[in-house]
Amino acid sequence: MVLPLVLLAVALCAALTGWAGWFVARDRAVILKQLWGGAVIEGVIVVQMIVAGVLAATGSSASDTVKLWGYLITALFILPVAAVWAFAERTRWSSVVLAVAAITVAFLEWRLWQIWTA
């Protein structure tokens, strides 16, 4: 795991959480641009998976690889599920769902760094 990728993912998640939180405060539903923001975060997670795979193949790996890959796969699926839910729910609660999903991915990213450096 590379720290700049983790920090980038956490920063993007924080920005998406704030954006969705602003929509919650204004009683608005999620818009397509926010879902594209989630797609950018997904791209960063895919790059992290590739980097983790390369690092594991070259001998630099986490102490608990099962937990590391479990967190990576979970982080990869949270935002798409939240996006489908938010797109189906066209009320302010769609913004709540997106905000909760983004902050969850941010915490998973931080936990990935802890697992990698343990």
TIFIMI-197886 format. One record per atom (N, C-alpha, C): residue in three letters; x, y, z. Coordinates in steps of 0.1 Angstrom, whole numbers, plus 5000, padded with zeros to 4 digits. Atoms other than C-alpha are relative to their C-alpha. Example, Ala and Ser with C-alpha at 12.3 -4.5 7.8 and 13.67 -1.06 7.14 Angstrom:
BEGIN
Ala500949885000
Ala512349555078
Ala500950125000
Ser499149895000
Ser513749895071
Ser499250115008
***
This chain:
BEGIN
Met500949885000
Met500050005000
Met500950125000
Val499249885001
Val501350344991
Val499250115007
Leu500649894992
Leu500650635015
Leu499350114992
Pro500649905008
Pro499950894988
Pro498649964994
Leu501350055005
Leu497150674973
Leu499049995011
Val500950004988
Val495650625008
Val499550145003
Leu500349864996
Leu495750995015
Leu499150064989
Leu500849955011
Leu494251074980
Leu498649955002
Ala501450064998
Ala491350834986
Ala499350065012
Val500749954988
Val490650965021
Val499650154997
Ala500449865003
Ala490751325008
Ala498850014991
Leu501250005010
Leu488351244979
Leu498849965008
Cys501250044993
Cys486051065003
Cys499550115009
Ala500449894991
Ala486051355027
Ala499350114992
Ala500649905009
Ala485251594998
Ala498649954996
Leu501450065004
Leu482351364987
Leu499150005012
Thr500849994988
Thr481151345023
Thr499550145002
Gly500449864998
Gly481151715026
Gly499050054990
Trp500949965010
Trp479451764993
Trp498649945002
Ala501350064997
Ala476751515001
Ala499350055013
Gly500649934988
Gly476351665036
Gly499450134997
Trp500649875004
Trp475752005020
Trp498749984994
Phe501250035006
Phe473051845000
Phe498949965010
Val500950034990
Val471551695031
Val499450125007
Ala500449874993
Ala471552035048
Ala499050084992
Arg500949925009
Arg469752185018
Arg498849924995
Asp501250095003
Asp467251895016
Asp499949974985
Arg500050035014
Arg468351794981
Arg500549854998
Ala499650135004
Ala468851454964
Ala501350004993
Val498750025007
Val472051324950
Val499950034985
Ile500049975015
Ile473051454915
Ile501049914994
Leu499150085008
Leu474951274888
Leu501450035002
Lys498649964998
Lys478051474894
Lys500649945012
Gln499550064988
Gln478351334929
Gln500349854998
Leu499750145003
Leu478050984915
Leu501349984992
Trp498850005008
Trp480851064891
Trp501250025010
Gly499049994989
Gly482851174922
Gly500349875007
Gly499850134994
Gly482250834937
Gly500749904990
Ala499350085010
Ala483450674904
Ala501550035000
Val498649974999
Val486750864907
Val500649935012
Ile499550074988
Ile487150724942
Ile500249854997
Glu499950145004
Glu486450374928
Glu501349984992
Gly498850015008
Gly489250434903
Gly501350005008
Val498950004990
Val491650514931
Val500149875007
Ile500050134993
Ile490650194949
Ile500549894991
Val499550105010
Val491249994917
Val501550014999
Val498549985001
Val494750144914
Val500649955013
Gln499450064987
Gln495350054951
Gln500149854999
Met500050155001
Met494349694944
Met501149964991
Ile499050045009
Ile496749684915
Ile501450015007
Val498849984993
Val499549834935
Val500349905011
Ala499950114989
Ala498849594965
Ala500449874994
Gly499750135006
Gly498949304941
Gly501449994995
Val498649995004
Val502249414926
Val501049995012
Leu499250004988
Leu503749474960
Leu500049865007
Ala500150144995
Ala502549134972
Ala500849904992
Ala499250095009
Ala504048964941
Ala501550025001
Thr498649984999
Thr507349124947
Thr500649985014
Gly499550044987
Gly507549014983
Gly499750105012
Ser500349904989
Ser506449335002
Ser498549995002
Ser501450034998
Ser503149235017
Ser499650045015
Ala500549974986
Ala500949305048
Ala500149875008
Ser499950114991
Ser501149085078
Ser498749914999
Asp501350075001
Asp497448985074
Asp499450034986
Thr500549985014
Thr496748955036
Thr498549984998
Val501550025002
Val493248815040
Val499250125005
Lys500749894995
Lys492149105061
Lys500250124990
Leu499749895009
Leu493849355037
Leu499149994987
Trp500850025012
Trp492149205006
Trp498550015003
Gly501449994996
Gly488849185025
Gly499650155001
Tyr500249864999
Tyr489049555033
Tyr499950074986
Leu500049945013
Leu489949644997
Leu498849964992
Ile501250055008
Ile487149434982
Ile498750075006
Thr501149934994
Thr484649585007
Thr499950144996
Ala499949865005
Ala485849934999
Ala499550024986
Leu500449995014
Leu485349864963
Leu498549994997
Phe501450035002
Phe481749754967
Phe499150105007
Ile500849914992
Ile480450014992
Ile499450114991
Leu500549895007
Leu480150314969
Leu499149974988
Pro500950045010
Pro478550134939
Pro498649975006
Val501350034994
Val475849994962
Val499350135005
Ala500649884995
Ala475350334978
Ala499550094988
Ala500449925012
Ala475150494943
Ala498749954994
Val501250065004
Val472450254932
Val498850035009
Trp501049964990
Trp470550314964
Trp499650154999
Ala500249855001
Ala470950694961
Ala499350034987
Phe500749985012
Phe469850684925
Phe498549965000
Ala501450054999
Ala466750484933
Ala499250095010
Glu500749924989
Glu465850704964
Glu500250154996
Arg499849865005
Arg465251054950
Arg499650105010
Thr500349904990
Thr464951234983
Thr501350045007
Arg498849964993
Arg467351395007
Arg500749885006
Trp499350124994
Trp468051045021
Trp501049944991
Ser499050055009
Ser469950964990
Ser501350075003
Ser498849934997
Ser472451225000
Ser500649955013
Val499550064988
Val472651075035
Val500749874997
Val499450135004
Val473350735020
Val501450024994
Leu498749975007
Leu476150874998
Leu501050055010
Ala499149954990
Ala477651065027
Ala500549895010
Val499650114991
Val477650765050
Val500949904993
Ala499150095007
Ala479150545023
Ala501450064998
Ala498749945002
Ala481950795015
Ala500850005013
Ile499250004987
Ile482950835052
Ile500449865004
Thr499650144997
Thr482850455056
Thr501249964991
Val498950035009
Val485250415026
Val501250075005
Ala498849934994
Ala487550685042
Ala500549925012
Phe499650084988
Phe487650485074
Phe500749874996
Leu499450125005
Leu488350165055
Leu501450024994
Glu498749965005
Glu491150335037
Glu501150025011
Trp499149984989
Trp492750445069
Trp500449875007
Arg499850134994
Arg492350095083
Arg500949924991
Leu499150075009
Leu494049955052
Leu501550045002
Trp498749964998
Trp497050165059
Trp500549945013
Gln499650064987
Gln497150045095
Gln500349854998
Ile499750155003
Ile496949675083
Ile501349994993
Trp498850015008
Trp499749735058
Trp501250035008
Thr498849964993
Thr502149895082
Thr500149935013
Ala499950074988
Ala501449665111
Ala501149895000
***
